[in-house]
Amino acid sequence: MDLFHVLLNIHEFANEQSIYVEQPWTLESTVMLCTNNTEIKLNVNNIIFEYFLEVVTVKALLTDLGIHHLCIRDCCQQIIEYALYES
C-alpha cells in the first residue's frame, strides 16, 4: 500500500494507528500502519520504515487543508511537507 492510498482513505484507519513510511517520503512510498508502537524506525523484510504521523493528525490536517480548496494531490503533498518540517 502506498502513501497516497493511505492518505486518500485515511477515514478507514483507526485514530490510534501510527503511519510509518519508507524513505524517501513521496506519494508512491510504501506504508505500514501500526498500533501503539513507539519505535521511530521499523525494519520489515529489509525495508526501513520511519515514523511519519499519527492517523488522527492526518485527519485533522486534511480537514484544515480542505478549507484552502487544494486538490487532493496538493493536500497530500502538504501533509508530507508537514511531516518533514513540522513534526
Secondary structure, 3 states (H helix, E strand, C coil): CEHHHHHHCHHHCCCCEEEEEECCCCCCCEEEEEECCCCCEEEECCEEEEEEEEHHHHHHHHHHHHCCCCCHHHHHHHHHHHHHHCC
